[in-house]
Amino acid sequence: MSSRFTMQDLETRLRARRHKLTSQRRTVLEIFLENPGEHLSAEDVYGLLRDKGLDVGLATVYRSLELLAELGILQRMEFGDGCSRYEIGDNDPLAHQHHHLICLKCGKVREFPDDMLDELEKEISEKSGFQIDDHQVMFFGCCKECQ
């Protein structure tokens, strides 16, 4: 999913929730805007900031990511490896999230945007009487490069 957000959009969302766009939060958000479609861990963000010559502590990165996820600006994801990863959240909270393809060898995560489960979701909902608001699918295997 490529980001549809600008820094101004993200700043507006922060301020609407009565939070300041500190320089550290700005630099963390810039990393996500510069790396659209990437699923970044706190360590990834920290490394990218260091590569840019920016001195932001790892604890500050963790705090920023947690706050931004709590505010819905970033989406936190778990891919079963014990490491939280983040991406910029979707504009539409009612839209289904995209699915993920996770390589068990190299750990690379790719997005699969096609949602072919709408009919299955509808059928499950009708049969069970359960109102489904969303679903998340993760496929685990080997990417082309690792095969």
C-alpha positions in Angstrom: 0.0 0.0 0.0 1.6 3.3 -1.0 1.1 6.2 1.4 -1.6 8.7 0.5 -0.5 10.9 3.3 1.6 14.0 3.4 3.4 15.3 6.4 0.7 18.0 6.7 -2.0 15.3 6.8 -0.2 13.5 9.6 0.5 16.7 11.5 -3.3 17.6 11.3 -4.2 14.1 12.7 -1.7 14.6 15.6 -3.0 18.0 16.5 -6.6 16.9 16.2 -5.8 14.5 19.0 -4.1 17.3 21.0 -0.5 16.1 20.5 2.4 18.1 19.2 4.5 17.2 16.2 7.8 17.2 17.9 11.0 17.0 15.8 11.5 13.4 16.8 7.9 12.4 15.8 8.4 14.3 12.5 11.6 12.4 11.7 9.9 9.1 12.5 7.0 9.9 10.3 9.3 11.1 7.5 10.9 7.6 7.5 7.5 6.1 6.8 6.7 8.6 4.1 10.2 8.0 2.5 9.6 4.2 2.6 6.1 3.6 1.4 4.8 0.0 1.6 7.6 -1.0 4.0 6.7 -2.7 7.3 9.3 -1.2 9.6 10.2 -2.3 13.1 11.5 0.1 15.7 15.0 -1.1 15.0 14.5 -0.5 11.3 13.3 3.0 11.9 16.2 3.6 14.3 18.7 2.3 11.8 17.3 4.5 9.0 17.5 7.5 11.2 21.1 6.7 12.1 21.9 6.3 8.4 20.6 9.8 7.8 22.9 11.1 10.6 20.0 11.8 12.9 20.6 11.3 16.6 17.2 9.9 17.9 17.4 7.4 20.7 15.9 3.9 20.3 13.7 4.5 23.3 12.3 7.7 21.7 11.7 5.7 18.5 9.7 3.1 20.5 7.7 5.8 22.3 6.9 7.6 19.1 5.8 4.5 17.3 3.6 3.5 20.2 1.9 6.9 20.3 1.5 7.1 16.6 -0.1 3.6 16.6 -2.3 4.5 19.5 -3.5 7.5 17.6 -4.2 5.5 14.4 -1.6 7.3 12.4 0.5 4.1 12.2 -0.8 0.6 12.1 1.0 -2.0 14.3 1.3 -5.5 12.8 2.5 -8.8 14.2 3.8 -11.4 11.8 4.4 -14.1 14.2 8.1 -13.5 14.8 7.8 -11.5 18.0 8.6 -8.2 16.4 6.1 -5.4 16.0 6.2 -3.7 12.6 4.5 -0.5 11.5 3.1 1.2 8.5 1.1 4.3 7.9 -2.6 3.6 8.7 -5.3 3.7 6.1 -7.5 6.8 5.5 -10.6 4.7 5.7 -11.1 2.8 8.9 -13.9 0.8 7.3 -11.7 -0.4 4.5 -10.3 -3.9 4.6 -6.6 -4.1 5.3 -4.4 -5.5 2.6 -3.0 -9.0 3.1 0.7 -9.9 3.7 3.0 -12.5 2.2 5.8 -13.3 4.7 9.0 -15.1 3.6 10.1 -17.6 6.3 13.7 -17.6 5.1 14.6 -13.9 4.7 11.7 -12.3 6.7 10.7 -10.0 3.9 7.0 -8.9 4.0 5.2 -8.1 0.9 1.7 -6.7 0.5 -1.0 -8.4 -1.5 -3.7 -5.8 -2.1 -6.4 -7.9 -3.8 -9.1 -8.9 -1.4 -10.7 -12.1 -2.7 -12.3 -12.9 0.6 -15.4 -10.6 0.5 -17.7 -13.4 -0.6 -16.3 -15.9 2.0 -16.7 -13.2 4.7 -20.3 -12.6 3.7 -21.1 -16.3 3.7 -19.5 -16.8 7.1 -21.4 -13.8 8.5 -24.7 -15.2 7.1 -24.2 -18.7 8.4 -22.9 -17.7 11.9 -24.8 -14.6 12.6 -21.5 -12.9 13.4 -21.0 -9.4 12.2 -17.5 -9.3 10.6 -15.9 -5.8 10.6 -12.6 -6.8 9.1 -10.2 -9.6 8.5 -6.5 -10.0 8.3 -4.7 -12.7 6.2 -1.0 -13.6 6.3 0.5 -16.1 4.0 3.8 -17.7 5.1 6.2 -19.3 2.6 9.3 -18.6 0.5 9.7 -15.5 -1.7 11.0 -15.8 -5.3 14.5 -14.7 -4.2 14.7 -17.4 -1.5 13.3 -20.3 -3.5 
